[in-house]
Amino acid sequence: MKYIIHTDGGSRGNPGPAAIGVVISAQGRPASGGEGSNIWKKEYGESIGVTTNNVAEYQAVIFALKKLKQLISSTGAEKAHIVFYLDSELLVKQLNYQYKVKEPGMQKFFMEVHNFRLDFGKVEFKHVLRGKNTEADKLVNQVLDREGNKLDL
């Protein structure tokens, strides 16, 4: 089974109040043999406290891997092909082993993602422009808007 995951993380201020947005869809092949179609789709948006944009981006990927494993079980994870789409070119290059993760605070998040990858059959990370990651971005902003309104009271 193939899973398409769009993730985004953001903070208002850097560091500042932060949130993640994750959109997971399962894809299968229709009987006609055409392109894959969505079997199901799940969306998640959560506040993650005060942090930086890069930490929020990593937290979104980690959340998505944990959530997908819960949704499909360990047995399903072993056979899963996951394609992540992120608008953070830095993270994509780090997660594809093109850039080293030099900052000690970020290395722990990188290692957490690396260890989760071992639970899945195949995991790919692809960079997309922000305009192609609108659903995940929208979830981040909805959470930050909601949290900001709580602070204004």
C-alpha positions as CSV (number, residue, x, y, z in Angstrom):
1,M,0.0,0.0,0.0
2,K,1.2,3.5,-0.8
3,Y,0.8,6.4,1.5
4,I,1.1,10.1,0.6
5,I,1.9,12.4,3.5
6,H,2.1,16.2,3.4
7,T,3.6,17.7,6.5
8,D,4.3,21.3,7.6
9,G,5.5,22.9,10.7
10,G,5.6,26.5,11.6
11,S,6.1,29.0,14.3
12,R,5.0,32.6,14.6
13,G,8.3,34.1,15.6
14,N,11.4,32.0,15.5
15,P,11.2,30.7,18.1
16,G,7.5,31.3,18.9
17,P,4.2,29.6,19.3
18,A,4.3,26.6,16.9
19,A,2.1,24.0,15.3
20,I,2.2,21.1,12.9
21,G,-0.1,20.1,10.1
22,V,-0.2,16.5,8.7
23,V,-2.3,15.1,5.8
24,I,-2.1,11.3,5.3
25,S,-3.8,9.6,2.4
26,A,-3.8,5.9,1.5
27,Q,-3.7,5.1,-2.2
28,G,-4.6,2.0,-4.0
29,R,-4.9,0.9,-7.6
30,P,-8.3,1.0,-9.1
31,A,-9.5,-2.1,-10.9
32,S,-9.0,-0.4,-14.3
33,G,-5.3,-0.2,-13.6
34,G,-5.1,3.5,-13.9
35,E,-3.5,6.0,-11.5
36,G,-3.9,5.4,-7.8
37,S,-6.9,6.8,-6.0
38,N,-7.4,7.9,-2.4
39,I,-8.8,5.1,-0.3
40,W,-8.9,7.3,2.8
41,K,-7.5,10.6,4.0
42,K,-6.8,11.9,7.5
43,E,-5.8,15.4,8.6
44,Y,-4.2,16.5,11.9
45,G,-3.2,19.9,13.3
46,E,-1.7,20.3,16.7
47,S,-0.1,23.0,18.8
48,I,3.4,22.0,19.9
49,G,4.3,24.9,22.3
50,V,7.0,27.4,21.7
51,T,9.8,26.3,19.3
52,T,11.5,27.1,16.0
53,N,10.3,26.5,12.4
54,N,12.9,23.7,11.9
55,V,11.9,21.9,15.1
56,A,8.2,22.2,14.1
57,E,9.0,20.7,10.6
58,Y,10.7,17.7,12.2
59,Q,7.9,17.3,14.7
60,A,5.4,17.1,11.9
61,V,7.3,14.3,10.2
62,I,7.7,12.4,13.5
63,F,4.0,12.8,14.3
64,A,3.1,11.5,10.8
65,L,5.2,8.4,11.1
66,K,3.9,7.6,14.6
67,K,0.3,8.2,13.5
68,L,0.6,6.2,10.3
69,K,2.1,3.2,12.3
70,Q,-0.9,3.4,14.6
71,L,-3.4,3.5,11.7
72,I,-1.9,0.6,9.8
73,S,-0.3,-1.6,12.5
74,S,3.3,-2.9,12.5
75,T,2.5,-5.6,10.0
76,G,1.1,-3.0,7.5
77,A,4.1,-0.7,8.2
78,E,6.6,-3.3,7.1
79,K,4.9,-3.4,3.6
80,A,4.2,0.3,3.3
81,H,5.6,2.7,0.7
82,I,5.5,6.2,2.1
83,V,6.1,9.4,0.1
84,F,6.5,12.5,2.2
85,Y,6.0,16.0,0.6
86,L,7.6,18.9,2.6
87,D,8.1,22.5,1.8
88,S,11.3,22.6,3.9
89,E,14.1,22.0,1.4
90,L,16.6,21.8,4.4
91,L,14.7,18.9,6.0
92,V,14.3,17.0,2.7
93,K,18.0,17.3,2.1
94,Q,18.9,16.2,5.6
95,L,16.4,13.3,5.6
96,N,17.7,12.2,2.2
97,Y,21.3,12.2,3.6
98,Q,22.4,15.0,1.3
99,Y,23.1,17.4,4.1
100,K,24.6,16.6,7.5
101,V,22.7,17.6,10.6
102,K,25.3,19.7,12.4
103,E,23.2,21.3,15.1
104,P,23.1,19.0,18.2
105,G,19.5,20.0,19.0
106,M,18.3,18.9,15.6
107,Q,20.3,15.6,15.6
108,K,18.0,14.0,18.1
109,F,15.0,14.7,15.8
110,F,16.9,13.4,12.8
111,M,17.7,10.2,14.6
112,E,14.1,9.8,15.7
113,V,12.9,10.0,12.1
114,H,15.8,7.7,11.0
115,N,14.7,5.1,13.6
116,F,11.0,5.3,12.6
117,R,12.0,4.8,9.0
118,L,13.2,1.3,9.9
119,D,9.7,0.3,10.7
120,F,8.4,0.9,7.2
121,G,9.1,-0.8,3.9
122,K,10.1,2.3,1.9
123,V,10.1,6.0,2.9
124,E,10.8,8.8,0.5
125,F,11.1,12.6,1.1
126,K,10.4,15.0,-1.6
127,H,10.5,18.8,-1.7
128,V,7.5,20.8,-2.9
129,L,6.9,24.5,-3.1
130,R,4.6,26.0,-0.5
131,G,1.8,26.3,-3.1
132,K,1.8,22.4,-3.4
133,N,1.6,21.9,0.3
134,T,-1.5,24.1,1.0
135,E,-3.5,21.5,3.0
136,A,-0.8,20.9,5.6
137,D,0.0,24.6,5.8
138,K,-3.6,25.5,6.3
139,L,-3.8,23.1,9.3
140,V,-0.8,24.8,10.9
141,N,-2.3,28.2,10.4
142,Q,-5.7,27.2,11.8
143,V,-4.1,25.9,14.9
144,L,-1.9,29.0,15.3
145,D,-4.9,31.3,14.7
146,R,-6.9,29.4,17.3
147,E,-4.1,29.4,19.9
148,G,-3.5,33.1,19.2
149,N,-7.1,33.9,19.9
150,K,-6.9,32.1,23.3
151,L,-3.9,34.3,24.2
152,D,-5.8,37.5,23.3
153,L,-8.6,36.8,25.8
